[in-house]
Amino acid sequence: MVPDITFGHHIRVVLDVGCGVASFGAYLMSRNVITMSIAPKDVHENQIQFALERGVPAMAAAFATRRLLYPSQAFDLIHCSRCRINWTRDDGILLLEVNRMLRAGGYFAWAAQPVYKHEEALEEQWEEMLNLTTRLCWNLVKKEGYIAIWQKPLDNSCYLSREAGTSPPLCDQDDDPDNVWYVDLKACISRLPEYGSGAIVAPWPARLQIPPDRLQSIQIDSYIARKELFTAESKYWNEIVDSYVRALHWKKFQLRNVLDMRASFGGFAAAIIENQLDAWVLNVVPISGPNTLPVIYDRGLIGVMHDWCEPFDTYPRTYDFLHAAGLFSIERKRCNMSTIMLEMDRILRPGGRVYIRDSLDVMDELEDIAKAMGWRPTLRDTSEGPHASYRILTCDKRHG
């Protein structure tokens, strides 16, 4: 429909809102697109549980009163097909949240009755949507059949040239669009960075290994230049995952739904792709550390912010593999390690595996907790040998 929408090239990361059982996301996977499928928790249908059991990335999440746990300029395309959301209510506050998460130059695809039906009430809804999207400076690039597709601008110039007093206003200069943990929705337009940061990423698959512009805006204590840090982390995880594949026979595992519990720049997930494992990774950025989520999305990966001292928003037994590197030595200052381990047990399917890479001083306690939960733990040396301060605890969760 739109020539610039080249799946698996310029369009790599997609958000599917009100996703049903994630058929759209499942279809796009074959086109080298990773889709985060979201729907509210539903007691009757459990759509997200079905999606995860199909092996498709999905989370229970809803457009409500708070920001979703994804960064600004995260998605190349946001898709809403019969998602039953009134985008124009409350001054368009929910569509403003879409706008925050949509990459500059990205697309919003809306498949709904007001697009193609001509009853009076629906025509009124369509006019309201046109009015709102025009004020958001979105360009209606295609309306065909039951689908309308808009494109977000590449910079702030259109916002700044609107008539004075046009609503919704631009957000204040000090509003951080990447601050999402328990942050209320705001009825304002998130500003795009003045220097274009985040808008321009290389096409897939090159963007996976190119240090993105937004790397420079991450607040981290770094003794070496960030680009070197990014490249070193990618190399480090490539070597480790390569050794896991060779020595621990990962190709024989039923690895599909993978959770990286402390993802940093997404190096582990990138290494899974480089090793051509048939798995996808949800990268979790803990709130206790720097917010690296923008970098993860700029690489063409998906992720979410989370506090591991709280439950994770997913159904029980939905992940095949949990990876925790350096997580417990940091989080144990904030909450009991057994709290996190019990939550890991809840979200791990029977027969699933856990790899914990952490300092020696937490390993005894973690091994005891793993045994108490009925896991089969094995303590292994890292590639640095038996005298290194780190160990790997590999655990199998027994069936039944």
C-alpha positions as CSV (number, residue, x, y, z in Angstrom):
1,M,0.0,0.0,0.0
2,V,2.8,2.4,0.9
3,P,6.1,1.8,-1.0
4,D,8.3,3.2,1.9
5,I,6.9,0.5,4.2
6,T,9.5,-2.2,3.5
7,F,9.2,-4.9,6.1
8,G,12.4,-6.3,7.4
9,H,14.4,-3.4,6.1
10,H,13.2,0.1,7.1
11,I,10.4,-1.4,9.2
12,R,11.9,-3.7,11.8
13,V,10.1,-3.0,15.2
14,V,6.3,-3.0,15.3
15,L,3.7,-2.5,18.1
16,D,0.5,-4.3,17.6
17,V,-2.3,-2.9,19.8
18,G,-5.2,-5.1,20.8
19,C,-3.5,-7.9,19.0
20,G,-6.0,-10.9,19.3
21,V,-3.8,-14.0,19.3
22,A,-1.0,-12.1,17.6
23,S,-1.5,-13.4,14.1
24,F,-0.2,-10.1,12.7
25,G,3.0,-10.4,14.7
26,A,3.4,-14.1,13.8
27,Y,3.0,-13.2,10.1
28,L,5.6,-10.4,10.3
29,M,8.2,-12.7,11.9
30,S,8.7,-14.4,8.6
31,R,9.5,-10.9,7.1
32,N,12.3,-10.3,9.6
33,V,10.1,-8.0,11.7
34,I,9.8,-8.3,15.5
35,T,6.4,-7.3,16.8
36,M,5.5,-6.5,20.4
37,S,1.9,-7.6,20.6
38,I,-0.1,-6.1,23.5
39,A,-3.6,-6.4,24.9
40,P,-5.2,-5.8,28.2
41,K,-5.4,-8.7,30.7
42,D,-8.6,-10.5,29.8
43,V,-10.1,-13.0,32.2
44,H,-12.1,-14.6,29.4
45,E,-9.8,-14.8,26.4
46,N,-6.2,-14.7,27.7
47,Q,-5.0,-13.6,24.3
48,I,-1.5,-12.8,25.5
49,Q,-1.1,-16.2,26.9
50,F,-2.1,-17.8,23.6
51,A,0.3,-15.5,21.7
52,L,3.2,-16.5,23.9
53,E,2.3,-20.2,23.6
54,R,2.5,-19.7,19.9
55,G,6.1,-18.3,20.4
56,V,5.2,-14.7,19.5
57,P,6.4,-11.7,21.6
58,A,3.5,-10.4,23.6
59,M,2.8,-8.6,26.9
60,A,-0.3,-7.7,28.9
61,A,-0.5,-3.9,28.6
62,A,-3.2,-1.4,28.1
63,F,-3.6,2.2,27.1
64,A,-5.1,3.6,30.4
65,T,-3.8,6.4,32.6
66,R,0.0,5.7,32.6
67,R,2.7,5.6,30.0
68,L,3.4,2.2,28.5
69,L,6.8,0.8,29.6
70,Y,8.4,1.4,26.2
71,P,10.7,4.3,25.3
72,S,10.1,7.3,23.0
73,Q,10.7,6.7,19.3
74,A,10.6,2.9,19.8
75,F,8.5,1.6,17.0
76,D,8.8,1.9,13.2
77,L,5.1,1.1,12.8
78,I,2.2,1.0,15.3
79,H,-0.8,-1.1,14.2
80,C,-4.3,-1.1,15.5
81,S,-6.8,-3.3,13.9
82,R,-10.3,-3.3,15.5
83,C,-8.5,-2.6,18.8
84,R,-11.6,-0.9,20.3
85,I,-9.7,2.2,21.5
86,N,-11.3,5.7,21.2
87,W,-8.2,7.6,20.1
88,T,-9.8,11.0,20.1
89,R,-11.2,11.1,23.7
90,D,-9.7,13.3,26.4
91,D,-8.0,15.6,23.9
92,G,-6.4,12.6,22.1
93,I,-4.3,11.7,25.2
94,L,-4.1,8.0,24.1
95,L,-3.0,8.9,20.5
96,L,-0.4,11.2,22.1
97,E,1.0,8.2,23.8
98,V,1.2,6.4,20.4
99,N,3.0,9.5,19.1
100,R,5.5,9.4,21.9
101,M,6.4,5.8,21.1
102,L,6.4,6.1,17.3
103,R,9.8,6.8,15.7
104,A,10.1,10.1,13.8
105,G,9.0,9.2,10.2
106,G,7.3,6.1,11.5
107,Y,3.8,4.9,10.5
108,F,0.5,4.4,12.4
109,A,-1.9,2.0,10.7
110,W,-5.5,2.1,11.8
111,A,-8.0,-0.6,10.6
112,A,-11.4,0.3,12.0
113,Q,-15.0,0.9,11.0
114,P,-14.8,4.8,10.9
115,V,-12.3,4.4,8.0
116,Y,-14.6,2.6,5.7
117,K,-18.2,2.8,6.9
118,H,-20.4,5.8,6.2
119,E,-22.9,5.8,9.0
120,E,-23.3,9.3,10.5
121,A,-21.7,8.4,13.9
122,L,-18.8,6.7,12.3
123,E,-18.2,9.5,9.8
124,E,-18.1,11.9,12.8
125,Q,-15.5,9.7,14.4
126,W,-13.4,9.7,11.2
127,E,-13.6,13.6,11.0
128,E,-12.5,13.8,14.7
129,M,-9.5,11.5,13.9
130,L,-8.6,13.5,10.8
131,N,-8.7,16.7,12.9
132,L,-6.6,15.3,15.7
133,T,-3.9,13.8,13.4
134,T,-3.7,17.0,11.5
135,R,-3.0,18.9,14.7
136,L,-0.3,16.2,15.5
137,C,1.3,17.0,12.2
138,W,0.7,13.5,11.0
139,N,0.4,13.0,7.2
140,L,-2.3,10.7,5.9
141,V,-0.3,8.8,3.3
142,K,-2.9,6.2,2.4
143,K,-6.6,5.4,2.9
144,E,-7.7,2.3,1.1
145,G,-10.4,-0.2,1.9
146,Y,-10.7,-0.4,5.7
147,I,-7.1,0.8,6.5
148,A,-5.8,4.4,7.0
149,I,-2.0,5.0,7.4
150,W,-0.4,8.1,8.8
151,Q,3.2,9.1,9.0
152,K,4.8,11.0,11.9
153,P,7.0,14.0,11.0
154,L,10.8,13.7,11.1
155,D,11.4,16.9,13.2
156,N,9.7,19.6,15.2
157,S,9.3,22.2,12.4
158,C,5.6,21.5,11.8
159,Y,4.8,21.6,15.5
160,L,6.5,24.9,15.9
161,S,4.7,26.4,12.9
162,R,1.2,25.6,14.2
163,E,-1.0,28.5,15.1
164,A,-0.5,29.8,18.6
165,G,-2.9,28.1,21.1
166,T,-3.3,25.0,18.9
167,S,-3.9,21.9,21.1
168,P,-2.4,19.6,22.1
169,P,0.6,21.7,23.1
170,L,4.2,20.6,22.9
171,C,5.5,19.1,26.1
172,D,7.7,21.2,28.4
173,Q,11.4,21.2,27.5
174,D,12.1,19.4,30.8
175,D,9.7,16.5,30.1
176,D,11.7,13.3,29.5
177,P,9.8,11.1,27.0
178,D,11.8,8.1,28.1
179,N,10.8,8.3,31.7
180,V,8.0,5.7,31.9
181,W,8.0,3.9,35.2
182,Y,4.8,4.9,37.0
183,V,4.5,8.1,34.9
184,D,1.0,9.4,34.1
185,L,0.0,10.1,30.5
186,K,0.5,13.7,29.4
187,A,-1.8,15.5,27.0
188,C,1.1,17.1,25.1
189,I,3.2,16.3,22.1
190,S,6.6,14.8,23.0
191,R,9.3,16.9,21.4
192,L,11.7,15.3,19.0
193,P,15.4,15.8,19.8
194,E,16.8,18.9,18.0
195,Y,19.7,17.0,16.5
196,G,17.5,14.2,14.9
197,S,18.7,11.6,17.4
198,G,16.7,8.4,17.2
199,A,14.9,9.2,14.0
200,I,17.7,8.0,11.7
201,V,18.7,4.4,12.1
202,A,20.3,2.2,9.5
203,P,18.1,-0.4,7.8
204,W,17.9,-3.9,9.2
205,P,20.1,-5.9,9.7
206,A,22.9,-3.3,9.7
207,R,21.3,-1.4,12.6
208,L,21.8,-4.4,15.0
209,Q,25.6,-3.7,15.3
210,I,25.8,0.1,14.6
211,P,26.1,2.2,17.8
212,P,23.0,4.4,17.6
213,D,23.0,8.2,18.2
214,R,20.9,7.9,21.3
215,L,23.8,6.0,23.0
216,Q,25.3,9.4,23.8
217,S,22.2,10.5,25.8
218,I,22.2,7.5,28.1
219,Q,23.1,8.5,31.7
220,I,25.9,6.0,32.6
221,D,29.2,6.2,34.4
222,S,31.5,5.2,31.7
223,Y,35.3,5.3,31.8
224,I,35.7,4.5,28.1
225,A,33.9,6.1,25.2
226,R,30.3,4.8,24.8
227,K,30.8,3.5,21.3
228,E,33.7,1.4,22.5
229,L,31.6,0.1,25.4
230,F,28.8,-0.8,23.1
231,T,31.1,-2.6,20.7
232,A,32.9,-4.4,23.5
233,E,29.6,-5.6,25.0
234,S,28.4,-6.9,21.6
235,K,31.7,-8.8,21.2
236,Y,31.6,-10.2,24.7
237,W,28.1,-11.6,24.4
238,N,28.8,-13.0,20.9
239,E,31.7,-15.0,22.3
240,I,29.7,-16.2,25.3
241,V,26.6,-17.2,23.3
242,D,28.9,-18.9,20.7
243,S,30.4,-20.9,23.5
244,Y,26.9,-21.8,24.9
245,V,25.9,-23.1,21.5
246,R,29.1,-25.2,21.1
247,A,29.7,-26.5,24.6
248,L,26.2,-26.6,26.0
249,H,24.4,-27.7,22.8
250,W,21.9,-24.8,22.6
251,K,20.7,-25.8,19.2
252,K,19.1,-28.9,20.8
253,F,17.2,-26.9,23.3
254,Q,13.6,-25.9,22.7
255,L,14.5,-22.2,22.9
256,R,11.9,-19.8,21.6
257,N,10.7,-17.3,24.2
258,V,13.7,-15.8,25.9
259,L,13.9,-13.2,28.7
260,D,17.1,-11.3,29.4
261,M,16.5,-9.9,32.9
262,R,19.3,-7.3,32.8
263,A,19.8,-6.5,29.2
264,S,22.1,-3.4,29.2
265,F,22.5,-2.5,25.4
266,G,20.9,-5.8,24.2
267,G,24.2,-7.6,23.4
268,F,22.9,-11.0,24.5
269,A,19.8,-10.7,22.3
270,A,22.0,-9.5,19.4
271,A,24.2,-12.6,19.8
272,I,21.2,-14.9,19.7
273,I,20.3,-13.4,16.3
274,E,24.0,-13.6,15.1
275,N,24.0,-17.3,16.1
276,Q,20.8,-17.8,14.0
277,L,19.0,-19.4,16.9
278,D,15.2,-19.7,16.3
279,A,14.3,-17.6,19.3
280,W,13.3,-14.0,20.2
281,V,14.4,-12.1,23.3
282,L,12.5,-9.7,25.5
283,N,15.2,-7.4,26.9
284,V,14.4,-6.1,30.4
285,V,16.0,-2.9,31.7
286,P,15.8,-2.8,35.5
287,I,14.8,0.5,37.0
288,S,17.8,0.2,39.4
289,G,20.2,0.9,36.5
290,P,20.6,3.3,33.5
291,N,17.7,3.5,31.1
292,T,19.3,1.8,28.0
293,L,15.9,1.0,26.4
294,P,16.2,3.6,23.6
295,V,19.5,2.0,22.4
296,I,17.8,-1.5,22.5
297,Y,15.0,-0.3,20.2
298,D,17.4,1.6,17.9
299,R,19.2,-1.7,17.4
300,G,16.0,-3.3,16.1
301,L,15.3,-5.3,19.3
302,I,12.4,-5.1,21.8
303,G,12.4,-4.5,25.5
304,V,10.6,-3.2,28.5
305,M,11.4,-1.4,31.8
306,H,10.8,-3.3,35.0
307,D,11.5,-3.4,38.8
308,W,12.5,-7.0,39.7
309,C,11.3,-6.5,43.2
310,E,7.8,-6.5,41.7
311,P,5.9,-9.1,39.7
312,F,6.5,-9.2,35.9
313,D,3.5,-8.5,33.7
314,T,3.1,-11.9,32.0
315,Y,1.2,-15.2,32.5
316,P,2.7,-18.2,34.4
317,R,4.9,-20.6,32.4
318,T,5.4,-18.4,29.4
319,Y,9.2,-18.3,28.9
320,D,11.5,-21.1,27.9
321,F,14.7,-19.5,29.0
322,L,15.7,-16.8,31.5
323,H,19.0,-15.1,31.4
324,A,20.3,-13.0,34.4
325,A,23.8,-11.5,34.2
326,G,24.9,-9.4,37.2
327,L,21.3,-9.0,38.3
328,F,21.3,-10.4,41.8
329,S,24.4,-8.7,43.1
330,I,22.7,-5.4,42.4
331,E,19.0,-6.2,43.3
332,R,19.8,-7.9,46.6
333,K,20.4,-4.4,48.1
334,R,16.7,-3.6,47.2
335,C,14.8,-6.8,47.9
336,N,15.2,-10.5,48.9
337,M,16.8,-12.7,46.2
338,S,14.2,-15.4,46.9
339,T,11.4,-13.0,45.8
340,I,13.0,-12.6,42.4
341,M,13.7,-16.4,42.1
342,L,10.1,-17.2,42.9
343,E,8.9,-14.8,40.2
344,M,11.4,-16.5,37.8
345,D,9.9,-19.9,38.7
346,R,6.4,-18.5,38.0
347,I,7.2,-17.3,34.5
348,L,9.4,-20.2,33.5
349,R,7.7,-23.2,31.8
350,P,8.4,-26.7,33.1
351,G,11.5,-28.0,31.2
352,G,12.7,-24.5,30.8
353,R,16.2,-23.3,31.7
354,V,17.8,-20.5,33.7
355,Y,21.4,-19.1,33.3
356,I,22.5,-16.9,36.1
357,R,25.9,-15.2,35.6
358,D,26.9,-13.4,38.8
359,S,29.6,-12.9,41.5
360,L,30.7,-15.7,43.6
361,D,29.3,-14.2,46.8
362,V,25.7,-14.7,45.8
363,M,26.0,-18.1,44.3
364,D,25.7,-20.3,47.4
365,E,22.4,-18.7,48.4
366,L,21.0,-18.8,44.8
367,E,21.9,-22.5,44.5
368,D,20.1,-23.2,47.8
369,I,17.0,-21.3,46.6
370,A,17.1,-23.1,43.3
371,K,17.2,-26.5,45.0
372,A,14.4,-25.5,47.4
373,M,12.2,-24.7,44.4
374,G,12.8,-28.1,42.8
375,W,15.2,-26.8,40.1
376,R,18.3,-28.8,39.1
377,P,21.2,-26.3,39.5
378,T,24.8,-26.8,38.3
379,L,27.5,-24.3,39.2
380,R,30.0,-23.8,36.4
381,D,33.2,-21.8,35.9
382,T,33.2,-18.9,33.3
383,S,35.6,-19.0,30.4
384,E,38.0,-17.0,32.7
385,G,38.6,-20.2,34.8
386,P,38.1,-21.4,38.4
387,H,39.8,-18.4,40.0
388,A,37.5,-15.7,38.4
389,S,35.2,-13.8,40.8
390,Y,32.2,-14.8,38.6
391,R,30.3,-18.1,38.1
392,I,27.5,-19.4,36.0
393,L,24.6,-21.2,37.7
394,T,22.7,-23.2,35.1
395,C,19.3,-24.5,36.2
396,D,16.7,-26.8,34.8
397,K,13.1,-26.6,35.9
398,R,11.7,-30.1,36.3
399,H,8.5,-31.1,34.6
400,G,5.6,-31.5,37.0
